[in-house]
Amino acid sequence: MAYCLTVLFKYFILLTFLSLVTLDMLLFFILGLFVHFVFFGSIFDIYFTSPLVHGMTPQFTPLPPPAKRLVLFVADGLRADTLYELDENGNSRAPFIRNIIMHEGSWGLSHTRVPTESRPGHVALIAGFYEDVSAVAKGWKENPVEFDSLINESKYTWSWGSPDILTMFAKGAYGDHVFTYTYDADSEDFGAHDVTKLDTWVFDKVKEFFHAARNNQSLFSKLNEEKIVFFLHLLGIDTNGHAHRPSSRDYKDNIKLVDAGIKEMVSILEHFYGNDGKTAFIFTSDHGMTDWGSHGAGHPSETLTPFVTWGAGIKYPQKVSAQKFDDAFLKEWRLESWKRQDIHQADIAPLMASLIGVPFPLNSVGILPVDYLNNTDLFKAESMFTNAIQILEQFKVKMTQKKEVTLPFLFIPFKLLPESKQLNLVRKARYYIKQRKYDEAVSLCEELIHLALKGLSYYHTYDRFFLAINVVLGFLGWTSYASLLIIKSHFNLTRGVNKEVKKPSHLLSCSCIAIGVFVAFFLLLQGCPWTYYIYCLLPVPIWYAVLREFQVIQDFVTLLLTVPPSYFVGYLLVFILGIEILVLSFFYRYMLTAGLLAFAGWPFITQLWTRAKSLSLSWIFFSLLLAVFPLMPVVGRKPDIFLVMGAGLLVLLLSLCVLTSLIKRKDSFINEELLLHLFQMLSIVLSMCVTYSTHSSLRKKQGLPLLNQIISWLILAFSLVLPLLSPTSLFERLFSILLSLMSTYILLSTGYEALFPLVLSCLMFVWIQAEQETLQQRGISCKQKVTSVRFTCSTDITQFRQLYLDDVRRAFFLVFFLVTAFFGTGNIASVNSFDLASVYCFLTVFSPFMMGALMMWKILIPFVLVMCAFEAVQLTTQLSSKSLFLMVLVISDIMALHFFFLVKDYGSWLDIGTSISHYVIVMSMTIVLVFLNGLAHLLTTKKLRFCGKRKSHLI
């Protein structure tokens, strides 16, 4: 919903600010809005629809379970290596857990999946399935789809911890058997003096709970029922990791506190139940954390979590002489002699279900890790058989659903698991159990599970190829149509060729209508969702619009035939190379460095070097300086407050130089202008002081000072207003925008990235002058010098010129600078690149949407600087906004088509998450450009309290 509203707002801004909107262009933008909505949403229908099905029968093991109750400890954000490794003195940070590993239970690594966030991790743990990306729209806090869970299947569940996690399982449970105890959401404060209170609160409440139960007969009787669950969610470690990094003493001391707390909880429970040996314990984590204190992606530090279990039904430690693992963890942790058994995170749910004898969660895709069970071979075989039937039930429902909506002659069943083989495997497994061939039965059940899971994936992706073909046809048609609009709008590209206009043939119209009717009827017979109609019918009108311009296509081809082949091939290769560099920069940031190095050589291949050497040297210097940033580590991994202070000092020094220059250049410097300039410099000073003060306060664990917070929000609020008070002359307005945005950017910076907007802006100032100089070399007159151009000056629309090949280069420069602004200080396509420390000057209490909005504004600030500069380029070079938009549209859509084919839902989970992000970013680029164009127009042309003439663009 947020994305949809943003897109609507962006298109509204474009149509508001750009003048002379013709009917054709209005229709084009409406169509463009709709088409990009469809393209954007297509990957979620094609690759990431919810895999859940409903209508299965609950399955449970028909034998007495080993445990009456289960205790689940989840240490949020706990890395496996930090728990298992020994400290510098050779001692364990978690002596109780290590004692369990060596003397009482079993252990291993739990392998999580992307996104490594709290909600998906807990869903995998407790419900047994990996949540699809649609849940992110709910902020990982609510249930976007209905699902079953261990908590839902239990007789009673009591849980303590974060309101973000506990409430989502209580919300999905039927009846009144789930009881939650949560602290206030404001307690999740990254700047608090002691965030371990989040864990001590849980332990204290559990102690109070069991103490009160002795005097409450109703509660006491419930606690002595079978099939009950105690869930303790411990958030302190995750909060300390975000605030202080996993390598900090705070993070490691929190592990010691959790270890001691678990020891005490186990003692209380054993005492309460009289050491009856009917309690099973599980200790694990929902996700890990990177060295720089973030999570969400697929780095091993995020996906490898600890798993330790002991108590009723769990095997005792097994000493072994050798273990086969590709990593060196066992030796590093000095656990070589104790058998390690790794599992997938979703496997924990069926394990817990079998331990207390409840039905396996209906949507679980976990495979029961029988090697953890300390029970009879019959129990293991029966439990594995139950697991196989539970997953096979999902396969049958999925197959039935797909069969019902597919024409019989088109339905292709999953060949590896036909109905006859299903029956054969089930009967054979049951026969092996009766014959007490338990190992064979377990192996057969595992085979059936793997086949059923493959079949689930097959039917889940059944329509993928069909939908992808239609989306690609739409992509190609739309890009062709946008290209034709560019050709039509600039008659100099088709001059000298036949101008006879032919009406589109009735045959073409009738053919397109017939194709549309046929496709709609075909989809109707198959009972397809309404989105399928959009994907399949959209290419029809788009290609009709393309083919009806056949005469333009013919004329353009005729024109191309007059161009020397070497020129044509050369330009084509340069264009393809440029696109590929942009695509590769999404994967390898150093490609941006390569591109900026190539940009540095631009003056040498033009006459710019001979006519304006000082300007050329400035361009080369700032291009090379900006090229350094993509080679730097991703922002947040190595914070350095002194670099932020250094950036602020450089901005102040530059401000003094500019102020001195303006005073010398102007005969009378208006008092209001002087005061505004000084006020903006003061805001820079305040930003530096607040940033340093906040950093010191948080380091001393004194929290975020209220005064700092108020000043930060005020600076943010005024940053978009102050530029509107400045003079509208090109240089002064752009510099005022830089000062205002830099004051906010400093507050949001943690290290070297504070220097990035400054260097980028310097390059933009040089670019503006270089583009006007280049235009003059083509013999196009520029009546005003850059220093005298005013944004609000009236521009005669007739002065807007036709498109030249050099303008394609300008559009490419814009796209490249936008990509550089995006990835220059880090690959934000990866979720773990976001550093929460960036927003600590504004708030420290966990608020995902507010923090996300602030970090998004930090990302957009370099974009705004680029677009304001390009606003000046458009004005000084008399370039039409229509031309810009169409060229950038073509470039970004060609890139989007690249990433559409690169979207993955298999292989490394890091690759999957990154591939989605790349496609979304490129699809959003055109839309974001529209919004930023409107915002840049507002910042550059509007002036508060003074009336100015509007700048016009040709559309």
N, C-alpha and C positions, 0 to 999 in steps of 0.2 A: 504493500500500500504506500509506504514511504517513497519507494522508487517511482511509483505511478504519479503521485502528487508532484514529485520533483520534476519529472519529465513534462507534465502539463504546465508547470510554472515556467520552465525554461522556454518552451515554445511560445508561451504567452509573452514573455519578455522580448523575444526576437520580433514578434509581430507588432509589439508596441513601439519599440525603439527604432526599428528600421522603417523608413518612410517609403511611400509610393508602392504599397503592396498591390500588385495586380491580381486579378482573379486567378490566373493560371498559377502564379506563385503561391497564392493562398491555398489552392487545392494541392499544390505540390507539398507544402509543409504539413498539411493535414494528413496527406498520404504518407509522408515521411515519418510523421509521428506514429501512425498506426503500424507501418511496416517495421519500424525499429522496436516497437513494443513486441511484435510477433517474434522477430528474430531473437530478441533478448530472452523472452520466455520459452523459446523452443527447446533450449538445452535442458531445461528442467522437466519438460514433458518427454524428451527423447532419452535423456541420460539419468535423471534423478527424480523419478516419480516414487511415491511411497511403495515399498515392497510388501507392506502388510496386507493380509487377507483375513477375512472373518468367516465364521461358520464352522470352525473345527470343533471336535469333541475333546474335552479335557482328558489327558492321559497321565496316569500315575502308577508307580510301582506297586504291585499287589502283594507286597511283603511288609512286615513290620519294619519301620525305619529305625536306624540306630540311635537317633537323637529325638528328644521331645521339643527341644528349643534350639534356636540358632542366634548367635550374636555376631553382627556384622559391624566391624570397625572400618570406616573409610577415611583415611588421612588425605584430604584434598590437596592435590599438587605435590605429593611426595614422590621424589625420584628414587628409583631402585638403588642406584649406586650410592647415594648419600645415606641411605638406610643400612645397606649391607656392608659398606666399607668400614675399615677401622680408622680411628682418628690418628693424629700425628704421634700419639703416645702408645699406639697399638691397642687401644681399647675401643669397644663398640659404643656407638652413640645410643644404641637401643639394646641394652644388656638383656632385658626380659625377652624381647623378640628373638634375639640370637640364642638365648637359652632354649626357647621353644624349638628353634631349627635343629639344635644339636641333641635335644633330649626328649621332646614331646610330640612334635608334629612333622609336617611336610612343608616344603617350600619350593619356590621357583620364581619365574618372571611372568607377569601378565602382559601380553602384547595388546596394546590398545590400537584404535584406528582414528584416523582424521575424521572430523575435527576433534582435537584433543581439548575439549571443553568440558565443564562440569556436568551439564545436562546430558549430552550424548554418552559420556563415560558412565554416569549412574544408570542410564537406561540400559546400556549394555550389561552392566553388572547385575541389575535387579530384574530386567525384563528379558535379557538374552538376545537382543537384536541390535544391529547398528543403525542408528537413526539417520534418515536421509536429510539432505541439506535444507529441506523446506522448513525444518524446525527453527532455523536461524531467524526467520521472519517473526517468530514469537520471542526472540531474545533468549532462547533455550530455557524459558521459564514455565511456559504453559504447554498443554498437550495439543499439538497441531493435529495429531491423529490419535484415535482410540487404540490403546494397547493393553495387553494383559501383563501382569508382573508377579513376582514372588510374593510381594506384599499383598496384592489383591487375593492371592490363593491361600494366604495364611489364615489361621483361626483368629489370631490377634497379632497386631504389630504395634510396638511402641517405638517412637523415634525421637531423637533429640539433635538439634543442630540448626543449620542455616534455613531461613524461610524460603530461599530460592530453590532449594533441592527437595525438602521434605513435603512441601505443599503439592508439588506436581504428582507425587505418588498417592497422596491422600485424595487428591481431586479425582483421580481415575479409578479409585476403589469403590466397590459397591458396599452397601451396608454401613454400619458404624463400628467396624472392628479395627480401624486404623486411628491411632492416637499420636498426635504430633505436639512437640514442645520446642518452640523456636524463640531465639532472641530477636531483638528489634533489628531491622535492616540497617539502621544507622550505626550499629556496632561494628559493621564491616568497614572500618576506617583504616586506610593504608598509612595514615599519618599518626595513628594513636601511639601513645607511649608504650603500651604493652598489648599487642594483638593476641598474645597467648591466652588472653581472657576468653576468647571465643571457644577455646578447648576446655579451659578450667570450668567455664559455665556449664558445658555439657557434662563433665564428670561430676560436678557438684549437684546438678539436677538429677542425675541417675542415682547418686547416693541418697538424696532426699526421697526419691521415688520409692526405692526399696525399703527405706526406713518407714515411710508412710504405709507401705503395703502390709506391714505386720499388724497394723491397727485398723485395716480396712478389709473386712471379710470378703466383700464383693470383688475388690481388686485382687486380693490374695487368691481367691478361687480361680480367677481368670489367669493369673500368672502360673498356676499349676496345671493349666490345660496343656494338651499336646499341640504341635504344629504352630508354635508361636515364634515371633521374630523380634529381636531387639536391634535397632539400627542406630548407630552413633556416628553422626557426620561431624568430622573435625576439620574446621576451616582455617585454623591458625597457621598451619604450615604454608598453605597456599598464599595467604595474605602476607606473611613474612617474606615469602619468596618474591612476590611482586614489589614489596616495599624496599627490601634490602638485598635481593639476589640470593640464589640457593647456596652460594659460597660463603655467605655471611654467618657470623656467629649466632645471630638471631634465628636464622632458619635451622641451624644445627641444634641449638639449644631447645628449640620448639620440638624437635624430634625426641630429645631426651624427656621433655615434659609429657609428650604423648605416650611414650614407652612406659613411663612411671604411672600415668593415668590408666593405661590398659591393664597393667599389672594389678592396680587397685580394683578396677572393675571386675576382673576375673576372680579376684579373691572374694569380693562382695557377692557375686553371683554363686560361686561355689558354696559359700557359707549359707546363703539364702536357701539353696536347694539341697543342702546337706550332703554335698559332694556325691550326688547320685550318679555321676558319670553320664548324664544324659544331655549335656550341653555341648554343642559344636561351636567353635570360634573361627572366624575368618577375619584376617587383617589384610587390607589392600589399599589401593589408591585409584582414583578415577582417571588421573593423567599425571604426567611428570611436569618438568619445567626446564626451559633453556637456561644457559648460564647467565643470560641477561634478564631473567625474570619474567618471561612470557611463555605462553603456550597457545596451542590452536592448530599447529601444523604437524608435520610428520618426522621431526628430528628424533633420533633415538632417545635423547634425554626427555622427550615428551611422551613417547610411545612405550617406553619400558617402565613398568611399575612393579612394585613388590607384591608378592602373594605368599602369605603364610597362613596355614590353617592347622588346627589341632582340636583335640577333644573327641567327643563321641563320633564313631564312624570313620575317623581319619587315621591313616597309617602313621606309625611311629617313624622316627628318623631311620634312614637306611644308609649305612656306611658302605661306600664303594671305593674301589682302588683306582678307577679311571672313568671319565665321563667324556662324551663326544659332543662338544659344542664348538662352533666356529669362533667364538669370542674368547677373550682372556679374562672374563669377569671372575670366574671361580678362583683363579690364582690371585687376582687383585684383592678379592674379598676374603681369601683364606678359608674357603668353604669347599675345597676340592674333594674332601672325604665324605661330604653329605650330599646324597642324591638330589639333584636339581631337576624339577619337572616343570617345564614351561607350558603355559596354556594361553589360549586366546581369551580376551576379556569376556566375551559372550558365553564362554564355557562355564563361568562361575555360577550363572543362574541355574542350569540343570544340576550342578553339583549341590547347591544349597537345597534345591527342591527334593533331591533324592535323600539327603541327610535327614530331613524332617518329614518326609512322606507326603508332601503336597503335590498336586498336579504340576507338571512342567508348564511354565508360561506358554500360552498358546502360540505366540508369535516368535518364540525363541528359535534361533538358528545355532545355538551353542551345542557342542558335542561333549557329552559327559566324560570328564577325565577319570576313568575307572581306576587308574593307577594311584589316585589319591585315597580311594576307599579302603577301609579296613573292615571288610565284611566277607561273607561267604561268596564263593564263586557263583552260586545260584543268584544271590542278590545283585551281584555285578551284572550278570547276564540279563536278568529281568529288567534291571534299570536301563541297560543299554537298549534292550528291545523296546521299552517304553519310549525312550528318546527317539529311536528310529521311527516308530509309529507316529509320534507327535510331529516330526518333520515331514513324514510322508503324507500326513493329513493336509498339511499346508500345500504340498505339491499337487495333491488331487484337487483341492479347491481352486488353486491357481489355474490348473489345466482346464477345469470345467468352466471357469469364468471366461477364459480365452476362447474356448470352443464354442460357447454360446453366442459370441459376438463375431464369429468368423464364418463365412460361407463354407459349407462342407467341402466343396471341391478345392478350396484354397487353404484349408487347415492342414498344417504340417506338424504332427505330434513329435514329442521329444523321443528320438529313436533309441536312446540308450536305456530308457526305462519305460517300455510299453506295459500295458496292464498285466499281461501274462507274466512278465518278469517280476513285477511287483508282487503278485500272488506267490510266485515261486520262491522269491527271497524271504517273504514273510513266513510261509509254511516251512521252509527249510530251517530258518532261525528257530522257530517254535519247536521243530523236531529235534534240533541239536540240544535245546534246553531240556526237553524230556529225556533225551539220551544221556544227559549230564556231560555233554561235550561243550562245556561253557566257553572255552577259549575260541572254539570254532564259531559259536553263536555270536560272541562279541565281535569277531572279525567280520562276520557276515552282516551284522547290524551296522558296523562302521562303513562297509561298502554301500549298503542301502542308503545310509545318511548322505554320503558323498554324492551318490547319483541323484538323490532327491534334491539336494542343494544345487547341483548343476541344472537340474530341471526347473527349479524355481527361477534361477537366473535366466534360463532359456525363455520361459514364458514371460518373464518380466521385461525382457528386451525384444519380444517377438516383433513388434512394429517398428523397431528402431531404424532399420535400413529404409523402409518405405517412407517414414517421416523425414529422414535425413535427406533423401533425394528431393523431396518437395521443398524443403527449406533451402537447399543449395540452388534449385531452380529459381526460387524467389530472390536469393542473394544476387545471382548473376543477372537476372532481369532488372533488379533495382539499380545495380551499379551501371548497367548499360543505359538505363533510362536517364540517370543523373549525368552520365557522360554526354548523351545526346543533347541534354539541355544546355550544357556548356557550349557545345558545337553550334547549336541553333542561335544562342544568345550573342555570339561573336561572329558576325558575318564575314570578317576578314579571313576566317578560316575556310570559308567556302566561296570566296569571291572568284569569279572567272569560270564558275561552273554553272550548269543549267539551273535556273531558279524556278522553273515551272512547278507549280504546286499541284499535286494530285490528291484528290480525295481518297480516303481509305476505301478499299474494296468492300462491298457488302459481303463477299465471300469470307473475308477475314473476320468481320463482325459475327457472322452466322457461325463460323467455325469455332470461335472462342466461346460463344454462348452454348453451342452443342457440347463442347468439351466440359464446360462448367456444369451443365445439367447432368452429363454422364458421371462426372466425379461425385457430385452431390448425391445422385441416386445410388452409386456404388457404396458410398459411406453410410447412407441411410439403411441399406440392406444389412450392413455389418453392425449396425447399432453403435457406431463410433462416438466418442465424446465430441462435444461441440468444438473443442480446440482443434481436432483433426480437420474439421471443415475449413477452418482458417488457414492452416498450414497447406492444405491441398488446393484450395481455391484461390489463394492469394496470388500465386504465380500467373494465373490466367489473365486477369486485367493488367498486370504489370507487363507481361510479354505482348499483350495487345497494344499497350501504349508504345512499346518499343517498335513493334512491326509496322504500326501505322506511320512511323517516321522513316519508312523504307527509302524514300527519296533522299532524305538527309544522309542516311547511311551510305547510299550509293554515291552521292556527291562527295562525301568525306573520303571514301575509298578512292575515288577518282583523283582527289587532291593528293592523297598519300602516294599515289603512283607517280606523281610529278616530282616527289621528293627523292633525291639521290638515295639509293639503298643503304649506303654506308652511313649517311646522316640518320636515317630512320632507325637502323639497327643500333647505332651508337646511343641515340636518345632513349630507345627502348631498354637497352641494357643498363643505362644509368638509372632509369626509373625503377627497374626491377631490383637493382642493387640497393637503391635507397629504401625500398619497401622491405627487403630482406634484412637490412641492417636494423630497421625499426622493429621488425618481428624478433630478431635475435636479441635485441636489447632487453626484451622482457625476460629472457632466460639468463643472459650474461650481461651484467651491467657494464663490463669493460667495453662492450660494443658502442656504448655512448661515448666513451673516451675516444675510440677509433673514429667515430663520426665527427666529434669536435675537433680532432686533429685534422681531419679532412676539411672541415669548415675553416680552419686556420689558414689553409692554402687557397681559399677562395679569392682573395685579392690578386693573387699571382696569375690566375687564369682569366682575369678581367683587366680592364684599364684602371681599376681602382688604385693599384700599387703605384702606377706612374703619375696619376693625377692627384692623389691624396695620401701621401706616404705616412703622415702622422696618424691619420684616421686608420689606415691599414695596419700600422704597428699596434694601435690600441685594440683593433679587432683581433689580431693574432695573439696579443698578450692575454686578453680576457678569455678568449677561446681556450687557450692552453691552461689558464688558471681554472676555468670551469671543468676542464677535462680531468682534473685531479680528483674531483668529488666522487665520481662513480668507482674509483679505485679504493676509496676509503671503506672501512668496515660499516656494516649496516648500523643506522642510528640506534642508540640505546644500549648497544653491547659494551661500549666503553665510554660511559658518561664522563664529562670533564667540564665542570662549572667555570673554570678559568677561560676556556675557549669561548664560552657564552659571553663572559665579561669582555673578552678581547673583541668580539664582534660588536658589542655595544659601544666600545671606545672608538672603533673604526668608523661606526656610523656617526658618532658625535664629531669626530675629526672631519669627516666628509661634510657634515652639516655646517661646520664653521667655515670651511673653504667655500661652500656654495653661498653661505650668507654673506661672506666678504665679497665674493664676486658679484652678487646681486646689488649690494650697496654701491659698489664702484660703477656698475653698469647703469644703474638707474639714477636719474637726476634727483628724483624725490621718492624715497622709499616710504610707502604708506605705513603709518603706525600699526594698523590692523595686521598687515602682512608681517611686519617684524614681530609683533606679539604672537601671532600664530606660529611662526617659525620657532620662536623661543619656547612656546608651549609644547610643540612637538619634540623639541630637544629635551625638555623637562620630562616628557613621558618616556623617552628612551632612558633617561637617568633613573626614573622611578621603576621602570621595568627591570633594570639591572639590579637595583637595590632590593626589590621584592624577590627576584629570582635567587639572589645570593642569600638573603635572609631566610627564605623558605627552605632552601637547601640546608642551611646550617641548623635550622629548627628541627627539621625532620631527621637529620643526622643525630641530633641530641635527643630524639624521641620526645620532642615537646609539641608535636602536632603542627597543623597549619595555623599560623596566627590569623585571627579574624581580620585585622587591619590589612594584612597582605592580600587576603582573599577579596576584600572589598575593593582595594586598589586595582587588583587584576581584572575584576569584572568591569570596573569603570573604564580602564584603558581599552578593554575589548569593545565596550559599547561605543566609545568615542572614536575608535580607529576608523570607522567607516563614515563618520560625520566630519571630522576635521579637514580631510582633503576637499570637501565641498565648500569650505570657507576660503580656500587658497585661490590665487589668480588663475585664470584659465589659459595662460600662456603655456605652451607645450611643455617646456622644460620645468617650470615651477610647479605645475600641477602634477607631473609625473614624480618629481622629487618629493612632493608633499605626500603622495600616495605611498611612496617607499618608506618615508619616516613613520607614518601611521601604522602601516602593516608590520614594519620591523619591531615596533614597540610590543605588538602582540606576539610576534614570532619569537622574540627573546623570552617571553614568559613561557612559551611552549617548547623551548629548546633544552636539551640536556648535554649537548656537546658541540662538535664541529659543525653540525647542520645550521647553527646560527649564522655562520658565515655564508651559507649557500645563497640566500636571497640577495645579499649584498653584491656578490660576484655576478650572479645572474642579471641583476638590474644594471650593473655597469656594462655588461655585454649588450643588454637591450638598448641602452642609450647610444652606444656605438652603432648598433644595427640600424636604428632609426636614421642616423646621419648617412650611413653607408648606402642605404636603400635610395635615399634622395639623390645621392651622388651618382649612383648607378643609373637611375632614371634619366638624369641629365646627359649621361653619356650616350643614351639612345636618341638624343635630340628632342626629348619631350621637355617642354618648358615648365619650370617650377617657379611661380611668381614670387614665392616667399622663401626666405631662409628658415631653417629649422628653428632658430632662436626667436624668430618673430611670428611663428605660426601660433594661432590661438585655436583651442578646441571648439570654442563656441562660434568661431567665425562662420559666416554663411558660405556654403559651398554650392556653386552652380552645378546642378545635376548633369547638365550637358557636358561639363568638363570631365566627367568620368569617362575614361578611355576604354578601348577594346583590350581584350586579353592578349598578352604575349607569353612566349615560352618562359620568360624570366619570371612571370607571375606564378607559374607552376612551381618554380624553385622557391618563391616566397611562401607559397602554401606548404611546401615540404619543410621549409625552415620552421614554420609555425608548428607543424605537427611534431617535428623533431624536438623543438624547444619545450613543447608540452610534455612529451615523453621524458625528456631530461628533467623537467620540473617534478615529474612523477617518481622517477626511479633514481634521481641524482643522489639522494642520500639514503637509499635503501629500497629493497624489493618489497614494497608494501602489498604485493599480490599475495604474500604469505602472511597468514594471520598473526604468526608469532613475531612479526616485525614491528607490531605496535607496542610501544613502551608506555605503560601507564604513568611512569614518572613524568611524562611530558605535561600532564594536566594537573600536577600537584600544587601549582600556584593558584588554581581555581577551585579544586575540591579534592579531597582524599577519601571521602566515603564512597564506597563502591556504588556506581550508578552507570550501568553499561551504555545506555543511550546518550546520557549527557557527556560521558567521557568519550564516547564514539563521535559525537558531534564536534567536540573540541579538537580531537585528533584529525577529524576530516577537514576542519577549517585550517589547521596547520598544513595539511597537504595541499589545500586549495590556494593558500597565500602565494606560493611561487607561480601558480597558474594565473592568478589575477595580475601579477606583475607582467607576465608574458603577454597576456591579452591587452593590458593597458598600453604596452609598447606597440603591439600590433595595431591597436586603434590609431596610434600616431603614424604608423607606417601606411595604413590605409589613407589617412588624411593627406600626408605629404606626397604619396605616390599616386593619388587619385584612383585608388583601386576600389572597385565595387564590392560591397559586402556579399552580394549575391554570388559573385564569382568566387570569392573566398570560400563561402559555405559549400558550394558545389564541389570545388576541388578537394577540400578537406574531407567532404563526405565520401568521395570516390576513394581517396587514400585510406581512410579509416575502415571503409567497408571491405576493401581488398584485404587489409590486415585482419579484419574480423573473420573473413572466410578462411584465412590461414588457421586461425585459432579454433574455428568451428571443427575442423578436421583433427585438431590436436587435443580436443576435450577427451578425457579418459575417465573410465569408471573401473579400471583394473590396474594391477601393478602396484607400485609404491604409492602409499597413501599421501605422501608429500606431493607426488606428481599429479595425483587426482585433484587435490585441493588447489594446486597452482594452476592447473589447466582450466578449471572453472573460473578462477579469478582473472586470468588473462583474457578470456573471452568476454567476461562481464565488463572489464575495464575498457576494452576496445569498443564494445558496443555502446558503452556510456560516453565515449570520447566525443562523438558528434553532438550528443545531447548536452554534455557538459560545456562544450564549446559555445553552444547557443546561449546557455545561461551566463557563461563568463563574458560573452560578447555584450550581453545586455548590462551586466554589472560593470564592465569596463567602460561602457558608454555612459552609464550613470556617474561613475567616479570621475571621468575625464571632462564631461561636458556641462554637468550641472553645477550651479554656484548658488549657495544660499545667500539670501538677502539682496542679491544682485540679479538683474534680468539679463540674460544673454541669449544670443541667437543660437538656435539648434544647429547641430551638424547633421548633414543629411547623407544618406547612403542610397545607392541605387539598388533596387531589388527587382 
